[in-house]
């Protein structure tokens, strides 16, 4: 998949770096607010590391996919980035995501939870981590939030921009909009 310079810039700045930095700080702040009165942060409990991880691994990708979908389509409408063509420029595995944005967002959240959940739970168990100092937990959550954003946002944007191209072709084929020049 070859990206134009404008598309490459859009993906690097707007879909990887921007979301990663924003979610790094947002995750840190939210974690501090949620756990500031529960020091040390324990594995079990309410709130606890295990419950927080489950929520984060589903909700962050879910919300990120919904937000990214809107922002990527808005960028395409402003002509800040050109859409991709399904079948030619968008990888098959991305094309197979559900067309409905809430279903797509839920699937990305569920896949993140199913894939990363066991890995993180095993890592915590394997390292014998039963509790963390608040500052260590906040740093962990900041890096987790930033990393998830850097991975999920480009996938969601790629689908949204490919879907945007599909919708444009479909509308032109049915006479709803004039062909692009």
Secondary structure, DSSP 8 states (H G I E B T S, - for coil): ----HHHHHIIIIIIIIHHHHHHHHHHHHHHHHHHTTS-SEESSSSS-HHHHHHHHHHHHHHHHHHHHHHHHHHHHHTTSS----BTTTB-HHHHTS-SSHHHHHHHHHHHHHHHHHHHHHHHHHHTT-SEE-HHHHHHHHHHHHHHHHHHHHHHHHHHHHHHHHHHHHHHHHTTSS----
